[in-house]
Amino acid sequence: MTPAMPNTPIHGVICPIVTPLTPEGDINPAIIQPLVDWLIERGIAGIYPLGTTGEGPLFTTAERKTIAAATFKAVNGRVPVIIHTGAISTRETLELTCHARDIGADAASVITPWYFLHSEAALEAHYRAILEAAADFPIWLYNLPNFANNNLSAALVTRLAGDYENCVGLKDSSGDLQTMFAVNHLRGGRFNTAIGPDNLILAGLAMGLDCSVSGNSNHFPEIVVGIHAAFHAGDLARAQNLQKQLKAASDVIGSAGWLTAVKGIMAMRGLPVGGVRPPLQSASNETIRACVEQLRELDVDLSPL
């Protein structure tokens, strides 16, 4: 089933959800439903499985398909589902993208291929192959050069969006606001633009970007959704205060190992999402407890389900 092309951009917070794992390190689809329910109840506007926060590149192709299908089923049409399908090769990216299309997802998001350093011509050929194979299935471009080793230029984004109607958006986690500003006017503002770095959410909103794909919205959805709500309500002081709180809380999480701390805090809040997939390493219980105490000192809402 191929969904209709979206006519208007997604606004608000898109959550790149964590991937629940069993104690043995296998995927745990049964936890996806309560996780998705919890996020949507707290104002999340879109669900984005298998991104960086979802440990996507650490799973096999078969596992990624299982996670994608379980997530789409759990959401059940309540908010858009954008499945990250980027992979190191064009062939695998095509396979995962076609799977996302065939299960009925609203869109796929495709990061630049990683590890090898590619020329812009190679990146362009990669994306053109995917956009053409996807036909009328919406595709978001995804830029994360610090991890992927390859950067999407504003010129390439502009060419692809101009040539393919199904090239509908850009998630940019480079931190380069100039790139985002250069492309958020495409198609008269209908080209979806999503800021990646959480410390730039308010700056992105002030620039007129549509949404944020926020890893912190897994465990602090109240803060991230609150930034958007305050900004759009015209309460800039509250939006600034929430952005400062998010930055401080994110620094605490980062010092405790980021993803392992994210999952530890979610378990404490009542969502047993398990550990991380090796070679990522799990933090000790003592580290998680210390992290929680620091977050409480910052007045972060850690109330359970």
N, C-alpha and C positions, 0 to 999 in steps of 0.2 A: 504494500500500500504506500503510495507516495502522497505526502501531505501537500496542501495548497501552499504556494509561495506566500510568505507573510507580506502584507501590504504596508504595515506600519512597524517601526522599530519596537523592540522590547525595552521597557523602561524599568528601572529599579535595580534590585540586587539579584544577580544570578549566582547560585551557590555551586561551586565545583566540589561536589560532595565526596567525602571520604569513602573508601571502599571497605565495607565490613569484612573482617577476617575471623576465622575460628581460632581457638588456641593453638591449633596445629599449623596455622598459616595459610589455610585454604580459604577461598572466597566463601562468604556467608550470606547468600541472597536473602535469607529470612529476615535479616535485620534492616534491609533496604526499605521495606514498607514503613515501619515505625519512624525511621530516620526521615524519609520524605514527608510523612505526615507532620512531624514535628517542625520541619523547616517551613512548610507551606503555611501552617498555622501561625507562624511568626512573621509572615509577610514576605517570604522569599518569592521573587517574581519569575524565576526560571531555575531549572535543574540541569547541571552540567557534569555528567559522570566521566570518569577516566582521564581527567586532566592531571596536572602536577600534584595537586592536593589529593586526588584520587589514586595516586601511584600508578597511573595508566601504563607507562612504559615497562613496568615490572611484571605485567601479566602476559600470558600467552594470548595468541589471537583467539583461541577458543574461549578462554576465560573472559576476555574483553567482550566477546559477543554475549556471553551469559550475563555479565554485569549490565551491559547495555539493555538487553531485553527485559531483565528484571526491574531495572530502574524505570523504563518506559511504562511497564505494566503498573508499577506502584504509583506513578504520578497520575495515570488514568485521565489525562486530558485537562487536569486542573491548572497547570502552568506549562509553558513551552519546555521541551526537552531538547537540549543541544548536546549531542554526543561527541566527545573528542575521539577522532579516528586517525589522527596523525601517527605515522610510523617512520622507521628509518628508511624504508624503501617505498617506491611508488606503487609497486605491486600490492604490498600489504595494506597500504593506505587505501587503495582502491577497493580491496576486499572488505575492509572494515567500514568504509563509507557506504558501499552498496548495501551492506548488512543494516546499517543505521537507517538508510532509506527504506529498505524492505520491511523493517519492523514497524515503520510509521512514525519515526522520530520527526520532530519539527525541523531540525537542521543538524549538520555535522560541523565540527570545528577542526581545522587541520593545521597543526603546527608545522613549521619548516622541518624537513628531515634533519636528523641530528648526527653527531659524531664526525662525519666527513664535512670538510669545508667546501661549499658549493658556490659556483658563480651565480650571478643574477640570472643569466640565461638558463642555467640548469634548474634553478628554483622556478622560473617562469614556465619551463616545459613541464615540470612536476605538477604545478597547480593547474595548468591548462588541461593536462590529461585527466585530472580529477574532476574539474568543473565540466568538462565535456562528457565524461562517463556518467556523471551524476544527473545530467540532463536538467530537469526542472526541480531537482532537489536542492534546497538552500544550503549554501556552504559559507561558513565564516572562516576567514583567514586568522591565524594565530601566530603572534610574534613573541618569542621568548629567547632572544639571542644569547643571553648568559648561560642558558641550559642547552640550547639546541646548536649553538655554534654558527648559526646562520641568521641573518637579519633580513626582514622584509622592509624594503624601502617604500616610502610614500609613492614614488613613481610607479613601482610595480603594482602596488595595491590599486592605484588609480587606473592603470591599464587593464587589470583583470576585472575590476568592477565595471569598467566601460565596455568591455567585450562580452561579459557574461551576466545575463540577468539573474542567474542563480548565485552569483557572488554577492552576498547580502550584508556582510559585516566584517568587522575586524576586532579581535580581542588583542590588545597590545599590552604586554607585560615588560616591555623594555624600559619603561620609565621615561621615554622620550616623548614629552607632550607635543613637541613640534610635529611629529609624525601623525599623531591623532588629530591635531588641529588642521593638518593639511588634507585629511580625508573625510572629516565629519560633515562636509558640505555635499558630498557626492550624492547624486540622484535627488537633489533638492532637499537633502537632510534625511532621506529615507534609508540611507546606508547606515546600518547599526554600528555604533561605536561603543566599545566596552573597555574601561580602564582596568588594568590588572593589579598593579601595586596598590595595596590597601592604604599606604600613607599618602596616596595621591587621589583618593576618592573625591574629596571636596574640591580639589583643584580641577579635576576632570568635570565635575558637575558645573562648576563656574564657567568652564570653557564651552559648555553646551553638549558634552558627551551624554549619551543616552543612559548608560548603565555601568555597573561594576561587576566583575567576576571576582568575588572575594573569598579567599580561602578561610578567612576569619569568620565568615558567616556560618560556617559549620558549627562552631562552638560559641560564638558571640553574635547570633543573628540580630539580637535586640539592638546592639550598638550600630551595626552596619546599616540595618534598615532604618534606624533612627537618624543617621546622618542624611540619608536621602529624604526622609520625611521632613526633617527640620529645614533642609535647604529649600525644598519645594513649597514649604509653608512660609518661607521668607524669614525664618528665625535663624539668621546667620550665626548669632552668638552661640546658640545651642549646637548648631552643626559643627562649629569650630571646636567647642568643648568635647563633643563626642569624637571628633577626629583626633584630638589630642589624647583622649582616653584610649582610643583604638591603637594609636601608635605606641603608647606606653605598654599596653597589654600585649601587643604583638612582639615587642622587644622581650618581654618576659617569656613568652612562648618560644621565641627563637633561641633564647639562652638555654632552654631546657630540651632542645633537640627538635623543635618545630613539629613535624608530623606525629612523632610519638607522644609529644605533649598534647597536641590537638586531640588525639584519640583518647589519651588518659583523662582529659577534662570532660570529653563527651561521655565517657563511661561514668564519671562521677555525677554527671547531670542526668543519668538514667538511660544512656544509649550505649550499650555494650558493643562497640564497633571493633574491639579486638586490638591487636598490635599492628606492626608494620611488616611489610614484606622485605626479607633480607635481599641485598646487603644493608638496607636501612636497619638501624639498631634501636631497640626499645630502651626507654629510660627506666631507671629504677623507680619503685614506689616512693622512695624518699625524695627523689627529684620531682616527681609529680606533686607530692604533697607540698614541697617548698614553693613550687610554681603556683599552686592554688592559693597559698597564703599571701604571696605577693599580689596576686590578682585581686584578692579580697581587700587588700590595702588600697587598691586603685578604685574600689567601689564597683567592680565589675559584677554584673548579675550572673550568679552561678546557681540559680535556683533549679531544682530538678524538674523532671517532666511533671 
